[in-house]
Amino acid sequence: ALPMQDYLYFMVMSMVFLSSLLNLMNLAMMFSQIMSGVGRIQTIMELPCTTEGTETLDRAQPHSVSFEDVTFRYDKTDVLKNISLSLPAGSLTAFVGASGAGKTTAAQLIPKFWEVAEGSICIDGKNILELKNDNLMDLVSFVFQETFTLHDSIYENIAIGNKEATPQQVEAAAKAAQIHDFIMSLPNGYKTKLGEDGVKLSGGEKQRICIARAILKDSPIIIFDEATSFADLENEHKIQLALQNLLKGKTTIMIAHRLHTIRDADKIVVFQDGTVTEQGTHQELVKKGGVYGRMWEIYTQATIGKEAV
């Protein structure tokens, strides 16, 4: 048997060894996290800087948009190939196509979220690379399907569209977006906080907050990614009314999922595998019986089926 002092010595040394081992493991974990963070920072630092020009366009005027033989790629894979489009000032153009066809990517190239690999995107004939970034962002408003809200008051969430707006202008934008009555039904009205420690909004309510933000910004070019998750009739009706106010006189690109909402568009552009396969009005494309004609037939059959249920 071990003497008592040897036993105690063994126990103490075991505790010291275990404590040192735990410290070493914690150090190894921290070192791993630091190296991972440094790797991500390095990836960001190595991203190429966006090109910024020196010219500006008047945001108070309507503007045309054109794609001139545009190719865009992620890494080495072409996502868009030789896209050529002409979107007249004040027109409504719908981008349609299957998921992954390239319609959202094409729309996001207009505010220069990414730069094109080949070709050019022009606003009133002026290459967007020649414009100041701040001016380009002033010219374009976007309401995407994945809406974002700040952890702040409803007022600030709308006013971010125009920091110089008065409370009256913010309220007018909310009324135009069909969200004012809902805001006034809340105990704190426009001071109501959003986020984890505030009020939770439904998808349709968030969409209308974002539409109010875009109405307040009042840009001449609108990119709207039509939401599909707000299926209830009340929300859809209110969003359609809000869009009538948002899109009035604007050059609009609508990424469409529900085809009945874009029947009256000035032009429908059909994307397939990163290319534009068809362009025309709803009547022209249905009569043609091509990709859009088949999409419309499938869509109407599915809609009739839902109504029957």
N, C-alpha and C positions, 0 to 999 in steps of 0.2 A: 504494500500500500504506500501511496505517496505521503510524505510528511505534510502537515497542514500548511507550512510556509511555502512549500513547493506548489501545492494546490492553489493557494491564493495568488502566488506569482503567475502561475499558468492562466488563471482566470483574468487577472489584470491585463496581462499581455494579449490575451485573446480579444478583450474589449478594445485595447489600443489598436490592434491589428485590424479589427472590424471597422472601427471608426475611420482609420486611415484609408481602408479600402473603399468605404462609402464616399469619402471626400474625393478620392481618385476617380470614382465612377461619376460623381457629380461634375468634376472638372472635365472629364472626357465628354460628357453630355453637353456642357456649356460650350466647349471647344467646337463640337460638331454643329451646334446651333449657330455659333459665330461664323464658321466657315460657310454654312449654308446661306446665311444672310449676306456675307461678302460676295458669294457667287451670284446672288440675285441682283445685288447692287451693281456688280460688274456688268451683268447682262444689260441692265438699264443704261448704264453709262456708255456701253458700246453701241446702243441704238443710234442710227444716223439721225442727224438734226433735220427737221423739216425745212424746206425751202421757203423763205419769206421774201415777198417783193416789197415794192415801195409805193405802189399805186393804190387808189381807193375808188370805190363806186358809191354813188348816192343811194343810201338805203331808203330814201323816200320815194324812189321811182320803181316801177315794175321792171323786172329783168328777165331775159331769156336765159336758158341753160342749154348747153350742147356738149355731147360726148363725141369726140373726134377720134375714131379708131383706137379706143382705149383698151389696153390690156393691163391686168393687175394680177400679181402673183403673191402667194404666201410662200416664203422660202423660194423653192424652184418650181412650185406647182402653179400653173395658170388657173386662176379662179374665174377671171373674166377674160374673154378673148375677142378682140377686135369689135368692141361695142361702138356703134355710131347712132346717136339720137339727137333729135332737135326738139326742144321743149319751149314753145313760144311764151312770151311774157303773159302772165295772167291765165295760163292754161292749167287744166287739171290732167295730169298723166298718171295712169295706174300701172304699177309694176306687178305682174302676176307670174306665178310659176311654182313648181314643187319646192319643198323645203330643200335648201342647199343649191338652188338653181343660180343664185348670185344676185337676186333682186335687192336684198338688204345691203349687201356689200357695195353694189353700184350706187345706191342712195347715199351711203356713208362716205363715198369718195368725194361727194360734192362739197361738204364742209371740210374736206382734207383731213379726215381722221387717219387716212393713209394716203400716200402719194402713188400715182399711177406708175407702172413700169414703162409703158409705151403709150404714145398718143397724148391727148390733152383733154381737160374739162374746162370749158369756157363759160363765163357769165357775161352776157352782152358782147361776145366775141373776145373778151379779155381772159387770158389763161389765168386760172386761180392761183398759179404759182407766182404771178406778177403782183398779186394783191397782198396788202398787209394782213397778217393773221387776224388782228382785232377787227378789221373791216370785214373780212370774210365771215367771221363769227357773228357780226352784226347783221349781215345780209341773210343769214340762214337761221331758221328756227327748226327744231326737230322735236317731235313727240314720238318716242319709241314705245314699243310694246312693253318692254320692261321699264316701267316708270320709276323714277327715283324721287324721294322726298327727303328733305333735311330734317334732322332732329331739332326742329325749331317750330315757331308758331305757323299757323296756316297763312297768316299775313306775309311773313318772310318767305314762305315757300312760293307764294305767287309773285312777290315783289322782286325776287331774284331775276325775273325776266327783264326788269328795268329798275335799277337802283334809284333813279331820279323820279320815279312815279309818286304821285300824291295818293293819300288814302282813298280819295274819290275815284282815281283812275284804277286802283287795285280792285275796289268794289265793283266798278263798271265792268272790268275784265271778268270778275267772278260771276256777275249776272249774265254776261254774254256766254260764259262757259256752262251755264245752267247749274252752278254749284253754290250760288249765294244763299238760297233758301236753306240748303242743308247746313251751311256754316252758321247761319243765324239761329238754327235750331239747337246748336251746341251751347252749353252753359257759358262758355267764355268767348263765343263768337270767333272773330278773326284772331284772337289771342290764344286760342286753343293750341296746345302743344301736340305735335305729331311725333311718332317714334315709340320706342320701347316703354318709356315712362309717360306716354301721352295717349291720345286717341288712336285707335286702329281704324284705318279706312278700308273700304271694300275696293276691289279692282277698278270698278267704274268711277268711284269717287276720286281715287288717285288719278285716273285718266283725265277727269275734268279739271282737277287742280293743275295738271301739266298743260292742259289746253288753255286754261286761264293765264298761266305763265307765258305761253306763246302768244296769246292775244295781246297781252301787255307789252311784250317785246316788239310786236308789230313789224316783223321782218318781211321783206318782199318775197322771200322764197321759203316755202314750208315743206318739210319732209315729215310725213305722218305714217307711222307703222301701225296699221289698223289692228286693234286688239281682237283676239278671238275668244278670250275667256269671259267676257261680259255678256253672257247669252240672254239674261233676263230682258224682257221687252222694255221696261221702264228705263233701264240704263242705256240700252241701245238707242232709244228714242231721244233721250237727253243728250247723248254724245253726238247724234246726228244734228240736232239743233245747234249744239256748241260748234260743230264743224262748219256749219253754214256761216257763222260769225267769224270763225278763224280764217277760212279759206277765201273769203270775199275779196276778189281782185288780186289774189296772190298767185304766184307761179308755184303750183303744188305737185309734189311727187308723193303719191299714196301707194304704199306697199300693201296690196290688197290680199285678203284671205277669204272674205265672204264676197263672192262675185256680184251679188245683187246690189252691193253698195257702190259699185263703180260702173254700172250700166250706162250712166250719162257722162262718163269721162270723155274729154276731148280726144284722148288717145289712150289705148291700152297696149302696153309693151309686154310681150310674153318672153320670159327667160327660160332657158333649158340648157343645163350643163354648162353654164357660164357664157352662153351666147344668146343673142336675140334672134328668135326664130320667126316672130310675127309682130306686126304693128298695125294698128287701125282702130276704128270705133267698134263698139260692141256688136252692132248690126253687121258690119263688114266681116268681122272675124267669125261670127256665128255662121254667116252665109258661106264663108270660105270652107268651113268644116275641117279645119286643121287642128292643131294642138289646143287652141282656146275653145274651139267648137266642142271638142271632146270633154274638156274641163267643165264647160257650161252644162253639157248634157249630164255628166256625173253629178255636178253640184245640184242641179234642179231635181234630179231623181232622189238624191239624198235629202233635200229639203222637203219634198213632197212626202217622203217616207217618214220624216220626223213629225210633220203636221198630222199625218194619219195616225201616228202613235198617240 
